[in-house]
């Protein structure tokens, strides 16, 4: 890649951390910030660029998290920075519902163009992924006149009341926050590594879920089926081939809105613009956020024109939705993804990571703690199990996973964990990360796995 980085792309740990400046900020935080807000790493950021994060004490960390799949083009992509600077010199806000502006329209046009399907489309912009998901459900209910919404095991869709109801994992997302919005139902996901029947096909796994919908809810009562094409917080689960197409087919047959939640998997992250494209699925509605705007808060619902236009005037919107600065950032970020072929870059990263850790898994043999290596593009995961259980009980090992992440952090690599059982490490490097820096980070991760194993 021909990318000029502003910061040196090297890992550097000066000494024990958190350092004194981070400790000082942590003390201020304890007196000012709600304790319910948690942070993965105990250091405070001073600067970031490409695949590197600098803390306030002069340490440099390799970023394998991208702010949870947000800084796909890096934290200070020149095109995004330039677009933001230009926009703020004109206006930072007017509210599109009061006095509209071209940036909102241009982002809508771009999303209508990029998302799967040749049908007429419309887009509405919001601020966060959860807000997009909530509004997608609103749209589906308004368009169908039905109430029930179907989600899947291991799903994560957000932290609002409705999206907590759609989310499967109790702790930390739902615990103590109920009651949740009604008419939300959950059915089994295709989780190839943990299927009781290892030979079950994607289509058979889909039929298992569809039978539950038909018998326990009634297809004619369902407004929408919502699914992450690659599940995020649930463990970067890629359903077996054929699962998504059959669910989408069933939705079409029964007048159900098929919603693809691509908040984490969208915008080149999986090697295509959107993860549903790997199996040729065309959703009725698609929700996006995270990687859309290079770090600025923006989200969207894009889909069939007749669905979005079914909502009465004034029924969709929000004060900050489609903020002009965020829209300018989004147009620049999408251009960077296209011009630098970051979809191809994601596939390149996938090949490097999967080959390397498959080799390590084989080397560790029967006592390996690596249970599964999976994902698409640069949305990759390693699931860890108790030693020797990979081929039998597949007993999750959350403690080993924590130790691996802690080892990596101590060596200057930021690693995120996830999974229903807390036993998955997810790799979400910025797609602009160089091969040398990527390799250095993977060296650390491999050493961590060997140490814990």
RAFEN-V891655 format. One record per residue. N is the residue number from 0. RES is the residue in three letters. OMEGA is omega in whole degrees, 0 to 359 (999 if undefined). D_LAST is the distance of its C-alpha to the last C-alpha in Angstrom with 2 decimals. Layout:
# RAFEN-V891655
n={N,N}
res={RES,RES}
omega={OMEGA,OMEGA}
d_last={D_LAST,D_LAST}
This chain:
# RAFEN-V891655
n={0,1,2,3,4,5,6,7,8,9,10,11,12,13,14,15,16,17,18,19,20,21,22,23,24,25,26,27,28,29,30,31,32,33,34,35,36,37,38,39,40,41,42,43,44,45,46,47,48,49,50,51,52,53,54,55,56,57,58,59,60,61,62,63,64,65,66,67,68,69,70,71,72,73,74,75,76,77,78,79,80,81,82,83,84,85,86,87,88,89,90,91,92,93,94,95,96,97,98,99,100,101,102,103,104,105,106,107,108,109,110,111,112,113,114,115,116,117,118,119,120,121,122,123,124,125,126,127,128,129,130,131,132,133,134,135,136,137,138,139,140,141,142,143,144,145,146,147,148,149,150,151,152,153,154,155,156,157,158,159,160,161,162,163,164,165,166,167,168,169,170,171,172,173,174,175,176,177,178,179,180,181,182,183,184,185,186,187,188,189,190,191,192,193,194,195,196,197,198,199,200,201,202,203,204,205,206,207,208,209,210,211,212,213,214,215,216,217,218,219,220,221,222,223,224,225,226,227,228,229,230,231,232,233,234,235,236,237,238,239,240,241,242,243,244,245,246,247,248,249,250,251,252,253,254,255,256,257,258,259,260,261,262,263,264,265,266,267,268,269,270,271,272,273,274,275,276,277,278,279,280,281,282,283,284,285,286,287,288,289,290,291,292,293,294,295,296,297,298,299,300,301,302,303,304,305,306,307,308,309,310,311,312,313,314,315,316,317,318,319,320,321,322,323,324,325,326,327,328,329,330,331,332,333,334,335,336,337,338,339,340,341,342,343,344,345,346,347,348,349,350,351,352,353,354,355,356,357,358,359,360,361,362,363,364,365,366,367,368,369,370,371,372,373,374,375,376,377,378,379,380,381,382,383,384,385,386,387,388,389,390,391,392,393,394,395,396,397,398,399,400,401,402,403,404,405,406,407,408,409,410,411,412,413,414,415,416,417,418,419,420,421,422,423,424,425,426,427,428,429,430,431,432,433,434,435,436,437,438,439,440,441,442,443,444,445,446,447,448,449,450,451,452}
res={UNK,UNK,UNK,UNK,UNK,UNK,UNK,UNK,UNK,UNK,UNK,UNK,UNK,UNK,UNK,UNK,UNK,UNK,UNK,UNK,UNK,UNK,UNK,UNK,UNK,UNK,UNK,UNK,UNK,UNK,UNK,UNK,UNK,UNK,UNK,UNK,UNK,UNK,UNK,UNK,UNK,UNK,UNK,UNK,UNK,UNK,UNK,UNK,UNK,UNK,UNK,UNK,UNK,UNK,UNK,UNK,UNK,UNK,UNK,UNK,UNK,UNK,UNK,UNK,UNK,UNK,UNK,UNK,UNK,UNK,UNK,UNK,UNK,UNK,UNK,UNK,UNK,UNK,UNK,UNK,UNK,UNK,UNK,UNK,UNK,UNK,UNK,UNK,UNK,UNK,UNK,UNK,UNK,UNK,UNK,UNK,UNK,UNK,UNK,UNK,UNK,UNK,UNK,UNK,UNK,UNK,UNK,UNK,UNK,UNK,UNK,UNK,UNK,UNK,UNK,UNK,UNK,UNK,UNK,UNK,UNK,UNK,UNK,UNK,UNK,UNK,UNK,UNK,UNK,UNK,UNK,UNK,UNK,UNK,UNK,UNK,UNK,UNK,UNK,UNK,UNK,UNK,UNK,UNK,UNK,UNK,UNK,UNK,UNK,UNK,UNK,UNK,UNK,UNK,UNK,UNK,UNK,UNK,UNK,UNK,UNK,UNK,UNK,UNK,UNK,UNK,UNK,UNK,UNK,UNK,UNK,UNK,UNK,UNK,UNK,UNK,UNK,UNK,UNK,UNK,UNK,UNK,UNK,UNK,UNK,UNK,UNK,UNK,UNK,UNK,UNK,UNK,UNK,UNK,UNK,UNK,UNK,UNK,UNK,UNK,UNK,UNK,UNK,UNK,UNK,UNK,UNK,UNK,UNK,UNK,UNK,UNK,UNK,UNK,UNK,UNK,UNK,UNK,UNK,UNK,UNK,UNK,UNK,UNK,UNK,UNK,UNK,UNK,UNK,UNK,UNK,UNK,UNK,UNK,UNK,UNK,UNK,UNK,UNK,UNK,UNK,UNK,UNK,UNK,UNK,UNK,UNK,UNK,UNK,UNK,UNK,UNK,UNK,UNK,UNK,UNK,UNK,UNK,UNK,UNK,UNK,UNK,UNK,UNK,UNK,UNK,UNK,UNK,UNK,UNK,UNK,UNK,UNK,UNK,UNK,UNK,UNK,UNK,UNK,UNK,UNK,UNK,UNK,UNK,UNK,UNK,UNK,UNK,UNK,UNK,UNK,UNK,UNK,UNK,UNK,UNK,UNK,UNK,UNK,UNK,UNK,UNK,UNK,UNK,UNK,UNK,UNK,UNK,UNK,UNK,UNK,UNK,UNK,UNK,UNK,UNK,UNK,UNK,UNK,UNK,UNK,UNK,UNK,UNK,UNK,UNK,UNK,UNK,UNK,UNK,UNK,UNK,UNK,UNK,UNK,UNK,UNK,UNK,UNK,UNK,UNK,UNK,UNK,UNK,UNK,UNK,UNK,UNK,UNK,UNK,UNK,UNK,UNK,UNK,UNK,UNK,UNK,UNK,UNK,UNK,UNK,UNK,UNK,UNK,UNK,UNK,UNK,UNK,UNK,UNK,UNK,UNK,UNK,UNK,UNK,UNK,UNK,UNK,UNK,UNK,UNK,UNK,UNK,UNK,UNK,UNK,UNK,UNK,UNK,UNK,UNK,UNK,UNK,UNK,UNK,UNK,UNK,UNK,UNK,UNK,UNK,UNK,UNK,UNK,UNK,UNK,UNK,UNK,UNK,UNK,UNK,UNK,UNK,UNK,UNK,UNK,UNK,UNK,UNK,UNK,UNK,UNK,UNK,UNK,UNK,UNK,UNK,UNK,UNK,UNK,UNK,UNK,UNK,UNK,UNK,UNK,UNK,UNK,UNK,UNK,UNK,UNK,UNK,UNK,UNK,UNK,UNK,UNK,UNK,UNK,UNK,UNK,UNK}
omega={178,182,176,181,178,179,176,185,179,176,180,176,186,183,179,175,9,177,185,180,176,178,178,178,178,177,177,179,182,181,188,188,179,183,177,176,182,176,183,183,186,181,183,190,173,184,179,180,179,179,185,172,175,175,186,179,174,175,178,184,171,186,175,181,180,181,187,172,182,186,180,181,185,185,179,176,184,180,178,180,180,181,179,180,181,182,183,176,180,173,181,183,166,190,183,179,179,179,188,184,188,186,179,180,182,177,178,178,181,179,177,180,189,185,186,175,180,182,175,184,172,179,171,187,179,186,187,178,180,179,177,180,181,180,175,177,177,181,181,180,180,184,184,186,179,185,191,176,182,173,189,172,177,184,167,181,176,188,172,184,180,184,170,177,178,182,185,190,184,185,10,195,188,189,175,187,183,2,183,181,183,177,172,184,183,180,185,176,168,181,191,183,186,175,175,176,185,182,182,179,177,180,178,177,177,180,176,179,183,176,179,177,183,186,187,182,187,184,182,178,188,175,186,166,181,182,170,181,164,185,184,183,180,177,181,182,175,181,179,181,180,182,182,180,181,177,180,179,178,179,180,181,188,177,180,178,178,182,173,177,182,180,181,188,185,174,172,186,184,181,169,176,180,187,180,183,179,178,175,180,177,181,174,175,177,179,181,177,175,188,189,193,173,178,176,184,179,174,185,164,179,179,185,185,184,178,181,180,176,181,181,179,182,183,179,177,182,186,186,185,182,178,186,178,178,178,178,179,182,180,179,181,180,177,177,178,183,186,180,180,181,171,176,178,178,179,177,178,179,182,180,186,184,180,184,186,169,177,178,179,179,180,181,172,188,181,182,173,176,179,185,173,188,178,178,177,178,171,194,183,170,179,185,181,179,183,177,183,185,184,184,185,181,184,183,179,180,182,177,180,177,181,178,179,180,177,181,180,180,180,175,178,180,182,177,174,177,176,177,182,179,187,183,169,181,180,182,182,170,182,178,179,179,181,181,180,176,180,178,179,179,174,181,180,178,178,178,180,179,181,182,180,999}
d_last={34.78,37.79,36.83,38.15,35.87,37.48,34.52,32.65,29.48,27.15,24.38,25.58,24.45,27.35,25.97,24.75,25.04,26.56,29.50,32.97,34.34,31.47,31.85,35.56,35.11,32.73,35.51,38.06,35.91,35.62,39.41,40.01,37.33,36.73,33.65,32.82,31.79,28.12,26.47,22.88,23.15,25.36,27.25,30.54,31.40,34.30,34.14,32.23,32.84,31.17,27.40,27.72,28.29,30.03,30.05,33.14,31.92,31.54,27.81,26.87,23.92,22.84,23.67,21.37,23.19,26.87,28.06,26.62,28.02,31.29,31.59,31.33,33.97,32.62,33.71,36.98,38.04,41.51,43.15,41.93,42.92,46.29,46.98,46.16,48.42,51.22,51.09,51.05,54.16,56.00,54.76,51.59,52.72,55.66,54.11,54.36,56.12,58.88,59.36,57.17,56.03,55.08,51.36,50.62,52.60,50.92,47.39,48.61,50.10,46.92,44.79,47.45,47.23,43.44,42.45,42.65,46.05,49.58,51.23,52.90,50.47,50.62,48.18,48.09,46.06,44.31,41.90,38.52,36.52,37.31,40.97,40.96,39.45,41.95,44.80,43.72,44.06,47.43,48.60,47.59,49.40,52.46,52.70,52.25,53.89,51.04,48.63,45.49,42.26,39.31,35.68,32.45,29.46,26.62,29.29,29.68,33.16,33.84,34.91,38.66,40.07,40.41,37.11,35.30,36.99,35.62,32.06,29.95,27.44,29.08,27.00,27.67,30.15,32.63,32.34,35.77,37.46,39.34,41.60,40.73,43.03,44.32,44.45,40.76,39.17,35.65,34.84,31.73,29.72,28.44,24.63,23.88,20.25,21.36,24.83,25.92,27.82,25.61,28.86,30.55,31.99,32.24,35.93,35.44,32.96,35.62,38.32,36.39,36.46,40.04,41.31,40.10,41.91,45.06,45.14,43.96,45.32,47.74,47.35,50.70,49.46,46.45,46.97,43.57,40.21,37.58,34.19,31.57,31.34,27.67,26.66,25.42,24.23,23.62,20.59,22.17,23.27,25.44,27.88,28.67,31.49,34.83,33.84,35.17,38.35,39.30,38.89,40.99,43.55,43.94,44.47,47.17,48.87,49.16,50.07,46.73,45.41,42.04,40.15,37.17,35.21,34.06,33.62,30.05,30.16,33.56,35.02,33.27,29.72,28.94,30.99,34.24,36.35,35.25,32.56,35.25,36.67,33.94,35.76,39.21,39.43,42.20,41.81,44.88,43.37,40.39,39.01,37.65,36.63,33.70,33.92,37.67,39.05,36.79,35.98,39.37,39.62,40.95,40.44,42.51,43.55,44.93,46.47,49.52,52.69,54.30,51.47,51.35,55.13,55.51,54.75,57.89,58.61,56.92,54.34,51.49,50.73,49.83,50.98,48.21,47.22,47.34,47.87,49.60,47.16,44.18,46.15,46.85,43.16,42.29,44.84,43.55,39.86,40.67,42.75,39.90,37.55,40.28,41.54,38.14,36.96,33.86,33.48,33.04,30.69,28.47,28.40,27.58,24.54,23.40,23.75,21.74,18.75,18.66,19.14,16.44,13.58,15.06,14.85,11.15,10.73,13.11,11.64,8.31,11.01,11.53,8.16,6.97,6.24,8.95,12.11,14.78,15.92,19.45,22.31,25.43,26.35,24.66,23.78,20.27,17.30,13.72,13.25,10.05,10.28,9.33,7.40,10.35,12.58,12.70,15.87,17.40,17.39,15.17,14.64,13.89,11.19,13.16,11.76,8.24,10.54,12.74,10.40,9.52,13.30,14.26,12.47,14.31,17.48,17.53,17.50,20.18,18.80,19.86,17.59,18.85,17.32,19.33,19.66,21.63,18.63,17.20,13.96,14.90,14.75,18.07,19.32,23.04,24.08,27.84,29.25,31.02,27.92,28.36,26.21,25.58,24.37,22.30,20.65,20.02,18.34,16.13,15.26,14.08,12.09,10.39,9.75,8.43,5.83,5.04,5.55,3.80,0.00}
